[in-house]
Amino acid sequence: MDEELVVLAQQGDRQAFESLTLAHYTRLYRVAKSILRDRPTAEDATQQAFLDIWRYIRRLRDPSRFNGWSYRLLVHACYAEAKRTAPKVGEVEPLSEDIVSTADDIRNVADRDQLERAFERMSLDHRTVIVLRHLIGMTPEEVAEALSIPRQTVYSRLRRAEASLHSALEADARLHLTSAQRLEVVR
């Protein structure tokens, strides 16, 4: 179905392109939000990616490669938005009351918060490769194609990104352990 829509969009069919946009907006926005860590910036990058998709869709030789090609355009839009906008503090979304109901849930929220802080400290290159490889589940070859980099560079960035994430998590754990120890001394 997507391939047919891509072919029609390549021929200038705006309804086919609108259908592609509706079918793929959430997927691309999720990636942009994961990379950029900021809702408005991710929305801008996703919109720019769709403008670029419309502008360059005739250049796509193989309609079956639309997903990977659209990720490449999105990643380029994310990088452009990151350069254009000043760093922002991550947006905190309130949790619904039913999410945190048990000690395990509280621990899960704390773990997720710790992971979020560690992920926020990573470079844009490292966040991007982690998102594409682990969140989206792309193969290293697909990540290389989406980022227009050699496959070995993907492996190198993944190793560095995972090491950076691990170090940030350990540092955060030490910081919180120190805070907990301080509370014990005060009591």
C-alpha positions in Angstrom: 0.0 0.0 0.0 2.8 2.5 0.9 4.6 1.8 -2.3 1.5 2.6 -4.3 1.1 5.9 -2.4 4.7 6.7 -2.9 4.4 6.2 -6.6 1.3 8.3 -6.7 3.0 11.0 -4.6 6.0 10.9 -7.0 3.5 11.8 -9.8 2.3 14.8 -7.8 -0.8 13.3 -6.2 -1.4 15.4 -3.1 -4.0 13.1 -1.7 -1.5 10.2 -1.8 1.1 12.4 -0.1 -1.5 13.4 2.5 -2.2 9.7 3.1 1.5 9.0 3.5 1.8 11.9 5.9 -1.1 10.6 8.1 0.3 7.1 8.0 3.9 8.1 9.0 3.6 11.3 11.1 3.5 9.5 14.4 6.4 7.2 13.6 8.6 10.1 12.5 7.6 12.4 15.3 8.4 9.7 17.9 11.9 9.4 16.5 12.4 13.2 16.4 11.1 13.6 20.0 13.5 10.9 21.1 16.5 12.5 19.4 15.7 16.1 20.2 14.1 15.7 23.7 11.9 18.7 23.1 8.3 18.6 21.8 8.2 21.9 19.9 11.6 21.3 18.3 10.6 17.7 17.4 7.3 19.0 15.8 9.3 21.5 13.7 11.8 18.8 12.6 9.0 16.4 11.7 7.2 19.1 9.7 10.5 20.0 7.9 11.0 16.3 7.2 7.6 16.1 5.5 8.3 19.2 3.5 11.6 17.7 2.3 9.8 14.4 1.6 7.4 16.2 -0.6 10.1 18.3 -2.2 12.4 15.3 -3.0 10.0 12.3 -3.3 10.6 12.2 -7.1 14.2 11.4 -6.4 13.4 8.3 -4.5 14.3 5.5 -6.9 12.9 2.6 -5.0 9.5 3.2 -3.4 10.0 0.2 -1.2 12.8 2.1 0.6 10.5 4.9 1.7 10.8 4.2 5.4 14.6 4.3 5.5 14.7 7.3 3.2 12.2 9.2 5.3 14.3 8.5 8.4 17.3 10.0 6.7 15.4 13.2 5.9 14.1 13.3 9.4 17.5 12.9 11.0 18.8 15.7 8.8 15.9 17.9 9.9 16.6 17.0 13.5 20.2 18.0 13.2 19.2 21.3 11.5 16.7 22.1 14.2 19.2 21.2 17.0 21.7 23.7 15.4 19.0 26.4 15.0 17.5 26.3 18.5 19.1 26.9 21.8 19.4 24.0 24.2 16.2 23.8 26.3 15.4 22.1 29.6 13.5 18.9 28.9 9.7 19.2 29.2 8.2 17.3 32.1 4.8 15.7 31.5 2.7 15.1 34.6 2.0 11.5 35.5 -1.6 10.4 35.8 -2.5 9.4 39.4 -3.0 5.7 38.4 0.5 5.3 37.0 2.3 5.5 40.3 0.3 3.1 42.6 2.9 0.7 44.0 6.5 0.6 45.2 7.4 -1.2 42.0 5.7 1.5 39.9 7.6 4.2 41.9 10.9 2.4 41.3 10.1 2.1 37.6 9.4 5.8 37.4 12.6 6.6 39.2 14.6 4.3 36.9 13.0 5.9 33.8 13.8 9.3 35.2 17.4 8.3 35.8 17.6 7.0 32.3 16.0 10.2 30.9 18.6 12.3 32.7 21.5 10.2 31.3 20.0 10.2 27.8 19.7 14.0 28.0 23.4 14.4 28.7 24.4 12.4 25.5 25.5 14.1 22.3 23.0 14.4 19.5 25.1 11.9 17.4 25.0 9.4 20.2 21.2 9.9 21.0 20.5 9.5 17.3 22.3 6.2 16.8 20.8 4.8 20.0 17.3 5.8 19.0 17.6 4.4 15.5 19.3 1.2 16.6 17.4 0.4 19.8 14.1 2.3 19.8 13.3 1.8 16.1 15.2 -1.5 15.8 17.1 -0.7 12.6 20.0 -2.9 11.7 23.5 -1.2 11.8 23.3 -1.2 7.9 20.0 0.7 8.0 21.3 3.1 10.6 24.4 3.7 8.4 22.1 4.4 5.4 19.8 6.7 7.4 22.8 8.7 8.7 24.8 8.6 5.5 27.8 7.2 7.4 29.9 4.0 7.1 28.6 0.9 9.0 31.8 0.9 11.1 31.1 4.4 12.2 27.7 3.2 13.4 29.4 0.5 15.5 31.8 3.0 16.9 29.1 5.5 17.8 27.0 2.8 19.4 29.9 1.7 21.6 30.7 5.2 22.6 27.0 6.0 23.1 26.4 2.9 25.2 29.5 3.6 27.3 28.4 7.2 27.8 25.0 6.1 28.8 26.4 3.6 31.3 28.8 6.2 32.8 26.0 8.7 33.1 23.8 6.2 34.8 26.6 5.2 37.3 27.3 8.9 38.0 23.6 9.6 38.6 23.4 6.5 40.9 26.4 7.7 42.9 24.9 11.2 43.2 21.6 9.8 44.5 23.3 7.4 46.8 25.3 10.2 48.3 22.0 12.2 48.7 20.4 9.2 50.5 23.4 8.8 52.7 23.2 12.5 53.6 19.6 12.0 54.6 20.5 9.1 56.9 23.1 11.3 58.6 20.5 14.0 59.2 18.0 11.6 60.7 
